[in-house]
Amino acid sequence: MTNMNRRSLIALLGTAPFLAGALSEAHAQESEPRFKNISSRERIRQRYFPNLELTTHEGTKVKFYDDLIKDKLVIMNFMYAKCEGICMPVTMNLMKVQKLLGDRMGKDIFMYSFTLKPEEDTPDKLAHYAHMHKAGPGWKFITGSPANMETLRQKLKFTDPDPEVDKDKSNHIGVIKYGNEPLERWGGCPALSKAPWIVKTVSWVDWPKTANADMKQNGGAK
Amino acid sequence: MAISKKRHTLWYHDHRIDHTAENTYKGLAGTYILFNEFDTGDENTGFKLPSFGDGQNPLTSFDVYMVFNDKVFDNQTGLLEFDLFNTDGILGDKFLVNGKIQPVFHVSPRRYRFRWLNTGPSRFYQMFVLGPNNTTKSFWQISTDGNLMEKPVQVNSVRFSVAERADVIVDFTGQAGKTFYLENRLEQDDGRGPDGDVAGAGQGQKILKIVVDGPVVPDNSINPATIPTNQPVYFYGFPNTTDAPRITRTFRFERGNGQWQVNGQLVGDCEDPNDIRFAIKRNSVEKWVFQNNSGGWQHPIHMHFEEFQTLTINGQAPSNSGLITKGRKDVFRLEHNMEAKVFFRFRDFVGKFPLHCHNVVHEDHAMMVLGQINDVGDNKTQP
């Protein structure tokens, strides 16, 4: 890298962009600063985490960013209760993940399963689903207005660039996304990865945490 | 370098599972080059390729590594922006060469060796040299993925996906006072891959401006035009690809459940990142088949540890003109609805290594397989 930088300094001499338009635009706005001093954490919030009102399977009203994301390590997926495709194996898999994460679930690690069919999945129905799958503290099944749920899906990019593929809701169930909000580190992995693998990948954004060792121990159990 | 003394243009980068795209995008990537007694870095010796010089002085350094990538800058803060939740592939609207947006390069009227590398994350390029009045200037391709070919081949463009490399010789002799551009004419609208269309001259993205206003300096490098057309080899001959393979393996690259799979499996189908899916016997020959049944996605397939030679692409022999696909490579550009057969000769090194899509966003979303070279090997034909 050092070598490349040195080379670019010398070899690519006089390296101002040759787009004259971009330069004159910058000059025109000299009177006020062109860019704002916003922290990257705040920009990530603005870009991906709208503070939408949602409802958990316990019937609690929550704000997406304030209550579900801020200061937390989270695992997120999309599903719907009456799905016959891969929803069931995904949910069974997340049950294993929940078990491996042990008592950190609900303490500082949270798992959110958002419905793709808010018209059908009322809090009651999701409560039944959660009970059926032994969802413990920290695993919340979440619904909301159809508009809010669709905004959430788009923002978190549980989407496909092909509109026809995107229409089929069962195409958005195979992925989980995980991240550590204060660390600003986000990733994704297949929802049907082996549970220990999911726990391991999540552990990579688990920092700084003294409890890290606990998760590794749990995650390593097979 | 015992592992491959014929390999000359290389790079290295962060390879963190799930986070490779973000980490390389933000700069954890570097270049390195190797010289030997033939490719010496001195245009007076060996293959007489344009001198590297000290790598700094423009009057003596004519061998220039050019790293291409495209990026997005946040319109609120002006800072580099990485799309955290994108799983399709990320395109930028700013084109960088060695970390600078569309810079200007001043050259002398003579031959240069450019080493082109695309670090992605997801864009493919087809690079042309655009001359005055929208003319297209031909040049010489001399290597594929850092491996010198048999001899220089005159081309009008080179296509390269993420992680592919091409060394070229561009001759600016007699062009003093003129301006050229490196122009990408391959059209691509999203992270899935190019749509297959190539823009007209001057209608593409002008990535680097080249002004021939440097001083006249001696040029003792080989003029590829003077190599007799009936001389088959100027650099190195290719190793044979006729030995019978111990096994033929098929790798199908496809989309499934919003992620990417190889042979219907995910990288996380193992319980541990160190679990392997197949084993190669060292000092053996294997034939691999790469398949992409999609008309929507393209995948640069990168093999760690060993290079290959292409045997066929959709049943045809690889091309040695136009868009060159013949040669020793470590990335196979798997385009729409393509099936390729490639030849590997594994040597005497053992260890674990991945095979993966080098659209680094696809790589981060499960399009990777871990293999191993050992003394036994296995017989899995679809790992």
Interface residues (C-beta under 8 A of the other chain):
Chain A: M1 T2 N3 M4 N5 R6 R7 S8 I10 A11 L12 L13 G14 T15 A16 P17 F18 L19 R34 F35 K36 N37 I38 S40 R43 I44 Q46 Y48 I86 K155 L156 K157 F158 D160 P161 D162 N171 H172 I173 G174 V175 K177 G179 R185 W186 G187 G188 C189 P190 A191 L192 S193 K194 P196 W197 I198 K200 T201 W204 K222
Chain B: R16 I17 D18 H19 G27 A29 G30 T31 Y32 G55 Q56 N57 P58 S61 V64 Y65 V67 D74 Q76 T77 G78 L79 E81 D83 L84 F85 N86 T87 D88 V97 N98 G99 K100 I101 Q102 P103 V104 F105 H106 D190 G191 R192 K206 L208 K209 G256 N257 G258 Q259 L266 V267 G268 D269 C270 E271 D272 P273 G296 D364 H365 A366
